Amino acid sequence: MIAEQIVENRTNYRDDKLSEKPIRSIVKSISWRVVGTMDTILISWIITGQVKTAFSIGAIELVTKMLLYFFHERVWNSIKWGKK
């Protein structure tokens, strides 16, 4: 069922490019990273009970997740599976 929806709703790059500008994707990426970091800070605060520690964990998580995502994307770019 999910696979059928993916195939039916598949768009090419040209169609996608027309539906969403790159700047929108950049802003969405930043806003998602902010939401993720706030979640980490909140969870860290609940677990440790210390705001300073929670913000430290959040700051480290922000940087490490961006770096990990960058390398994750580079690895996936080198994998030919699923590309035309």
C-alpha positions in Angstrom: 0.0 0.0 0.0 2.7 2.5 0.9 4.8 1.4 -2.1 1.9 2.0 -4.4 1.4 5.5 -3.0 5.0 6.3 -3.5 4.9 5.1 -7.1 1.6 6.9 -7.8 2.8 10.2 -6.2 6.3 10.0 -7.7 7.5 13.3 -9.2 10.6 14.1 -11.1 13.1 16.7 -10.1 11.6 19.3 -12.5 8.1 19.0 -10.9 9.5 19.0 -7.4 11.7 22.1 -8.2 8.5 23.9 -9.3 6.6 22.9 -6.1 9.2 24.0 -3.6 12.1 26.5 -3.9 15.5 25.6 -2.4 15.3 28.4 0.2 12.1 26.9 1.5 13.9 23.6 2.0 16.7 25.3 3.8 14.4 27.2 6.1 12.5 23.9 6.8 15.7 22.1 7.6 16.8 24.8 10.0 13.4 25.0 11.7 13.4 21.2 12.0 16.8 21.2 13.6 15.7 23.9 16.1 12.6 21.7 17.0 14.9 18.6 17.4 17.4 20.5 19.6 14.6 22.0 21.8 13.3 18.4 22.3 16.8 17.3 23.3 17.1 20.2 25.7 13.7 19.5 27.3 14.4 15.8 27.7 17.9 16.5 29.1 16.4 19.0 31.6 13.8 16.5 32.7 16.4 13.7 33.2 19.2 15.9 34.8 17.1 18.5 36.5 19.7 21.1 35.4 19.0 23.7 32.8 22.7 24.5 32.2 23.5 20.8 31.6 20.4 20.5 29.3 21.5 23.4 27.2 25.1 22.0 27.0 23.7 18.7 25.8 21.5 20.5 23.3 24.4 22.6 21.9 26.6 19.5 21.5 23.7 17.6 19.9 23.0 20.4 17.4 26.6 20.4 16.1 27.0 16.6 16.1 23.7 15.9 14.4 24.5 18.4 11.6 27.9 16.8 11.1 26.5 13.2 11.2 23.7 14.2 8.7 26.3 15.7 6.3 28.4 12.5 6.3 25.2 10.4 6.1 24.2 12.3 3.0 27.6 12.0 1.4 27.6 8.2 1.9 24.1 7.9 0.4 25.3 10.0 -2.6 27.9 7.3 -3.3 25.3 4.5 -3.2 23.8 3.8 -6.6 20.8 1.9 -5.2 17.5 3.6 -6.1 19.1 6.1 -8.6 18.3 6.2 -12.2 
